[in-house]
Amino acid sequence: MPKTSTKSAKLSSVYAVAGSDEAEIKRAAQSLADELSGPDAGEFGRDVIDGMAENVEQAVTKTHQTIDALLTLPFFGGEKLVWLKNANFMGDTVMGRSESVLEAVAKLNEVLAAGLPQGIKFLLSAIDIDKRRSFYKSLGKLADIQVFDKMDTSRAGWEDTAGEFASAQARKRGAKFEPEALDFFILLTGGDSRQIENEIEKLDLYIGPERRTITVDDVQTMVPLSRAGVVFELGNSIAERNLDRSLKLIDQLITQGESAIGILLAAVIPMARCLVIAKDLMQRHKLQPPAKPFFFGGTINRLPAAAVEHLPRKKDGSINAYTLGIAATHVHRYKTEELAGMLEACLNANIQLVTSQLDERVVLSELVAKLVGRN
């Protein structure tokens, strides 16, 4: 995900890289460490404290080691970078809430606030740092902070954020996505910033220097499914009324650690809702099924405003037409009376998942079998 940055005019010797995107934090912190001290800095030019602690005692020890390193002048009057690397004890966790850890981190904050000795630079890279704590707020006044947070795909509008990031990464390479290709790409990569970067690099090589526009066919050929992409594919399978594949995808997602309620909310309910909406639109306005899901957006745009005011929308206010297009392509497989009970069945399954002790895999599988299986 794109970083956010807070630059301080007060201190130019304190730097921090933090957030929830562990891969991006590690990459950016390594790059910054090389910039601050040089990639070939020896033991006298770079003092690295491994911040991965397994318990409270280790977290306290690592924090005090950092303080000692900050207060130890560099040899021969040179410069030294002190890097507390990949600290995992500054979040809202049992270890992070420990009084001993909080006291040690407060002492580190005092050292930073007092000003570092001449020639000393400090770099903190921290995973899931608690931004509500006084240490982080103080750090914002003392340090140049780069924040890398994962996109929350459970919140509305994540597709827009991911799309902006993917478009920016493509522009860096002199390429661009067709609008439909960008939507498809985001659904397959699921908002994972590292995968987005890797897949755009592959697409760039695939299309070559002569053709700078990435098409739907390019994405379909080159981009594999991420975990979020599997969720997207489950929605497709429900629309296609493919029960066998739907059940296999549910098993795959639950085996990968996804919760049944998460799968229900992210894949099953959205597609059930889109099928109901698509059937209503097509019957009410006598619309033909689109040859491809991407074509349905143009059909919707030709309808009067009053006919589309209830449709699901993106953060920028535009209609989220692609999933509706998938539903419209396959909704002929469902009778109107079958769709009528879909959302009620989803509601009942939701209630079972959050209030009963029934096996969640069984509840979700039975729901999908009821929705997708033919009478």
N, C-alpha and C positions, 0 to 999 in steps of 0.2 A: 504494500500500500504506500502511496506517497507519504513522505515524512512531513511533519510539522516541526518548525524550528523556532527556538527562542534565543535570540542573541543578546548577550549582556555587554553593556558598555563599561561595567564596573570592573570585571576581571576578565583577562584574556588568557588566564592560565588554568582555568577550570572548565572541563568539558564533560558532557554526559550524553549517552545514547541509551534510550529506554523505550519501553512499550511492551506490547504483547506479541509482536511478530519476531519470534526468536531468531529465525534465519536471517532476517534483514538487520536485526540488531548486531548479530555477530559479524555480518559482512561490513556494515557501516563502521562499526567500532574498530575492526582490523584496519580498514582503509584509513580511518582517522589516526590510529596509533602510528601507522607508517608515515603519515603526513607530519605528525607532531615530532617524531623522533627519528624517522628514517627507517626503512625496512631492514637495514643492516646494523641497527643499533645493538651494541653488545651489552654485556651484563651491567656495565656502568651507565649506559644511556637509557635503559628501560628496566623498570622494576615492576614485574607483573605478579599480582596476587590473585590466585584462582578463587573467584567468589562463589563457586558452587559448594554450598555447605549442606551437610547431611543432618545436622542437628544444631541446637542452640549454641552449644559450646563451640562448635566449629565456626558458626557465624560471628560470634563475639571475637574469637581469636583472629579471624581474617580481617575484621574491622580494625582491631588494634594493630595488626601487622601493617595495614594501610596507613594508619596514623603515624606509626614509627617511620615508615618509608618517606612519608611527606615531610617529616621533621628532620630527616637525615640529609645533610647537604651533599650535593654531588661531588665526586672525587675530582681533584685538579681544577676546581672552579668552573666546571663545565655545566651542561644542562642534563636534566633527568626527567623522564616521564614515569609517573607512578600510575599504574593501570589496575584498578579493581575490576576484574574481568568476569563477566557473566554472573553478577551477584544475584542470587535467588532468594535472599532473605529480607527483601525490602517491600514485599507485597503483603496483601491481606491474608496471611496464612498463620497457622499456629506458631511457626517459628518466627515469622515477621512481627507477630503481636507480643512476643515474649518481652518482659520488662528488661531482661539482660541485653537483648538485641537492641531494643529501643534506646537504652542508655548508651550503648556503644556507638550507635549511629548518631545520636545527639552529640557525642564527643567529636566524632568526625566532622559534623556540621560546624561545631565551634572552631575547629582547626581551619576549615575552609573559609569561614566568615572572617577570621582574624587575618587572613592573607597568607599566602604561601611564601616560603623563603625564595630568594632570588635564584633563578635557574630551575625551579621545580614546576612541573606541569602535572595536573591531575586529570585522569580520564576514568569515568565510571561508565560501565556498561551493565545495565540491570534489566532483568526480565520480570515483567508484571509488577513493576514498582507501583506502590499505592500512591496515587496522585493526590489523595486527600490529606496525607500526612504533612506535618510541618517541615520535615526534611526535604520533601520534593518541592514544596512552596518556596523554601529558602534557596534551594538549588536553582530555581527559576530566576532568582535575583542575582545569583553568583556566577552562573555558568552559561555557556553556549550549549543548549539542549537540542538534540535531534530526537524526535519521537516517531517510532514506527509501530503502529497498531494494526492488528489484523482487522480485516473487514468483518463486521458482524452480519453474517448472512441470514440471521434470524430476524433482522430489522428491515423494515420497508426502506427501499431506496439504495440498498447495497449494490444493486446492479449498476446504478448510475455512477457510484464511486469507482467501482471496478472498471467500468467502461471508460471513464476519464483517464484512469491510470493506464489501461491498455492502449488507448489512443495516443497518449503521451509517449509510451515506450515505442510504439510503431513510428511515430514522427521522428524520434531520435535516429531511426535507421532510414529515414526518408521514405517510409511506407505509410499506407493508410488502409483502414478497413472500409469495405462497403457497409452501410448501416446494418443490413441484415446479417452480414458476416460477423460484425462486432457483437450483436445480440447473441448469436449462436456461440461465439467464442467464449463469452462471459458465462453462459450457462454450462459449458463444458469444463471450464477451468475453475468455476465456483468461487472466485474472489481471492484465490491464493496468489499473493503477489509474486512469490518466487516461481510458481508454475507459469504465471502469466508472462514473466520475463523470459523464461526458458522456451516456452512455446512460440513466442514472437520471434525469438532468435532462429528457431527452426523454420518458421514460416518465411522469414526474411531470406534464408538460404534457399528455400524451396521455390519461391517465386522468381528469384534471380534479379539481377540489376536492371533488366529491361522492363519488367512488369512490376510496378510499385503499388498495385492495389490488391488487397487480400480479399478473396471471394469466399462465399459459403462453401463451395467445393474444396477450396484450399483448406479451410478449417476442418471440414469433414474428413479429408484425407490425412491430415497431419496431426491433429490434436486428439490425444486420448482422453478418456473420462477421468476426472478427478473424483474424490468422494462425493463432492457436491454434484458432480456430473452424473454420478450413479443415481442420486436423488432425482435429478432432472429426467433421467432415462426411465425411472420408475413411473413418473407422471406420464411419459410417452406410452409406456406399456399399458397403463390403465386406459388411456385414450384409445389405444389400438385394440383393447379388449383381449390382450394376450395374458391369460391367467398364469400359465406356466412361467413365463419370463418375469411377471410381476412378483410371484412368490419367491423365485430365485434371487431377485434383486433385494427383496426384504430380508432374506436370509443373509445375503452378502453384507448389507448395511448393518444389521444387528451384530453379526460376527465382527465387523470392523469397529464396533463400540458405539454405534448410533443408538439412541433411545427410540422406542416405539412411538412415544408421544411426539418426539422431534420429527420422525418420518411422517407421521400423520399430519402434522401441522405444515411441514415443508413441501410434501409431495402429494399426499392423497387428497386432502381438503382443497388445496388450490386447483387441482385438476378437476375434481368433482364440481367445484364452483364454475370453472371455465366451461365445462361440458354443458351445464345447465344454462349458462349465459349464451353460449354459442347456439344451442338448440333454439332458444327463445328468439335470438336475433335472426336466425336463418328462416324460421317459420314466420315471424312477424313481418319481415321485410323481403321474404321470398329470395333469399340469397343462395347462390350455388356454392358448394364446397370448393375451397381454393385448391388449385393444382399443387401448390406448395404452401406451407404455413406462412412464409414471409409475404405471400401475396395478399393475405387477409387484411393487413394493415391498410392497403389502398382501398379495399372494399369498405372498410369501416369509415375511412375518412370521407367517403362520398355520402354517408348517411347524414340526416339532419342532426343538429346538435342535441336536440331533446332525446334522440334515440340512443345516444352514446354517453349521456351524462352520468350513468350509473356504472360504467365500465371501470375495471381496475386501471390505475394510472401509475406512472413513474413519478419520481421526485420532481421532475421538471414540468409535470402537468400533462405530458403526452400519454396517450393510451398504451398500455402494456400489451401490444397486439400479438407478439410472437406466440405466447402460450395459448391465447385465444385462437390463433391460427392453427395450432396443433389440434386443439379441441374441435374446431370447425372442420378440419380435414377428416376426422374420424367419428364425429358425433352421429353419423348415419348408422353406426353400429349399435346405437342405443335407442330404445323406444322411449317416448316421452314419459310414460308411466314408470319406467325404470329410473329415469333421472329424477323424478319427483321425490323418491324416497332416499336419494343418495346423501344429501346433507344431513337428514335426520339420522341415518345409519352412522354417519361420521360422528355426529354429536353423541350418540349412545356409546360408541367405541371410545371416544374421548373420556366420557364419564367413567367407563369401566377401567381405563388405564390409570386414572388418577385417584380412584376411590376403592378399587378392589385389589385383591391379591392374586388375581388371575395371571397366568403366564402372558407377558406382553407380546411375545412372538405369536402366540396362539390367537390373542385378541386381534392383532393387526392382520394376520393371515386370514382369519375368518371374515373380517370386514372386507378385505380386498376380494376374497372369493365371492362374497355376497354381491359386491358392486360389479365385478368383472365377469363372473360366471354367468353363463346363459341359462335362462329358465327352461 
